[in-house]
Amino acid sequence: MKSISDISSCVGWDISFARCNQHIHRADSINQLFAGVHGTDVYVLDAKYYKYGVTGKTWDLPESTSINKQITYGEYIANEDKFKKKHGENMKVYNAFLMPFDSLKSKYPNNANMLKVGQAVSNWKDNTEEYHKIQGVLLDVKTLMSINVRQEMKEIEKLAKLIEN
């Protein structure tokens, strides 16, 4: 058996203005899949109450366990035949953390209702696949409720483009 350090992974956040310390994660069980879909591409979205959008503190970003699970979910979708049949052989898989914030009380300059603040990466993948890089997106709470209730395709497409770029 390999030592625990051989099966551990380090992850960290590259934020526009700073580098957050690495976190160590030891493998555990794989949870159920949650995915959002737009067109032929697949978007794996994690939308818990991560406090980063309110505090701006890097320690309030999703941690290594969440980062590694997102990568695992993306890899599963990208390599599973049933998804290729449903979305096509050329589908791309994207990963994102949707974190709530209040655009009216935001410390960000442009008062947008959705902002990409950075991406999470891991050292156990080469980060060549889109799903290896989990995008950190701040999403205004009222906007999120509006998208969900009215199924506003323009806003959904805007979110998809933000995640892709």
HELIX and SHEET records of a PDB file:
HELIX    1   1 ILE A    4  ILE A    7  1                                   4    
HELIX    2   2 TYR A   52  THR A   55  1                                   4    
HELIX    3   3 THR A   58  ASP A   60  5                                   3    
HELIX    4   4 SER A   64  ASN A   79  1                                  16    
HELIX    5   5 ASP A   81  HIS A   87  1                                   7    
HELIX    6   6 GLU A  130  HIS A  132  5                                   3    
HELIX    7   7 VAL A  141  ARG A  150  1                                  10    
HELIX    8   8 MET A  153  GLU A  164  1                                  12    
SHEET    1   A 3 ALA A  18  ARG A  19  0                                        
SHEET    2   A 3 SER A   8  ILE A  15 -1                                        
SHEET    3   A 3 HIS A  23  ARG A  26 -1                                        
SHEET    1   B 7 ALA A  18  ARG A  19  0                                        
SHEET    2   B 7 SER A   8  ILE A  15 -1                                        
SHEET    3   B 7 MET A 114  SER A 122 -1                                        
SHEET    4   B 7 ILE A 134  ASP A 140 -1                                        
SHEET    5   B 7 VAL A  93  PHE A 101  1                                        
SHEET    6   B 7 ASP A  41  ASP A  46  1                                        
SHEET    7   B 7 GLY A  36  HIS A  38 -1                                        
END                                                                             
